[in-house]
Amino acid sequence: MKTRDIVVIPGDGIGPEVTSAVQRVLEAAGASINWISRQAGLTALAEGSDVMPDDTIEAIQAHGVALKGPCTTPVGKGFSSVNVQLRKKMNLYAAVRPVRSLPGVPTRYENVDMIIIRENTEGLYSGVENEVTPGVVMSMKVASETACTRIARWAFRYATRRQRNKISVLHKANIMKLTDGLFIRCAQQIHQREYPNIDYQELIIDAGCMRIVQDPSQFDILLLENLYGDVVSDLCAGLIGGLGVVPGANIGDDHAVFEAVHGSAPDIAGRNVANPLALLMSAVMMLNYIAEEQGDADAGTVAGNIRDAYDRTLADGCKTRDLGGELGTDAFADAVIERL
Ligand code: NAI
């Protein structure tokens, strides 16, 4: 593949461990990447910067693509979430999280294959909260026609490109008539006017969650507003082996940041036990994005080779502890490299 500058943000907690494991696999697979290293989160704060420093944002703007480890958001007043800042500042409005059953990872269901598409810039993540009067606080849920239409169109276009044929919107428009009402109205319009051939359904989110855990095989693409997407992503991760195996992408019109769904896992940080697979899968999504958006077919070939290698690694029973195995972070990466 053509050599590319890609920003890497190792992040906090288990971030640096899983990031360096993933970089080793990518190098062994022949991904030709010139890593531009930048900081965010507690690591940036310790160096005297903001949790999301300007030079990190500028590097992503300059190079277009980033691979990001998880970042800890410091608890306390005055810190807004690293991830929320990043997604808003870069207008990374579509979060994409594929959830699929993996070979060698037995779970209750064997045939899970869903893609969660989450609106990434609005909803209750608007950060507009205030104390109305002592003892009474308020948080504002924001929905705009522009953002709701944009994510719906993105989801239907994604479904078409990936030969996926059903989109399910989970919502609570029976209670939040204006905000969630707008979200489903925009999705309905895009479906009817632009993509009538794709199956479309709406489910009230509580009943929808029950149906997901009863029979995930009936779902294909899930389209959700911000908070619901966050919660349902972890719920779906639980169907296929947990947070160690769910990758993610945050995509805008001009830039994309790839990161695992999991956080910085401070409880296991620094012990070489974290599962690097979710970030490795995110890196595969990144290579596929480069193949599709930048027309580099070789990047897609490298992505396919890595995916085959980690599927074979798992099928051979080589797993980290979160999946019931015994391998550490580095040993798992070595096992994938052996199978490339
Ligand atoms: P978490 O995802 O870090 O951890 C939840 C549980 O899953 C823990 O028991 C952890 O050990 C386990 N786990 C997570 N990733 C794992 C992996 N790769 N391998 C094995 N086990 C893994 O969620 P938590 O504890 O709620 O958040 C910790 C910090 O991470 C917080 O500061 C939070 O704000 C931040 N966070 C950052 C995210 C990001 O940067 N994208 C996303 C989610 C949380």
Residues whose N, C-alpha, C, O or C-beta is under 5 A from the ligand:
A	BS01	NAI	G69 P70 C71 T72 T73 N83 L243 G244 A260 V261 H262 G263 S264 A265 P266 D267 I268 V273 A274 N275 D322
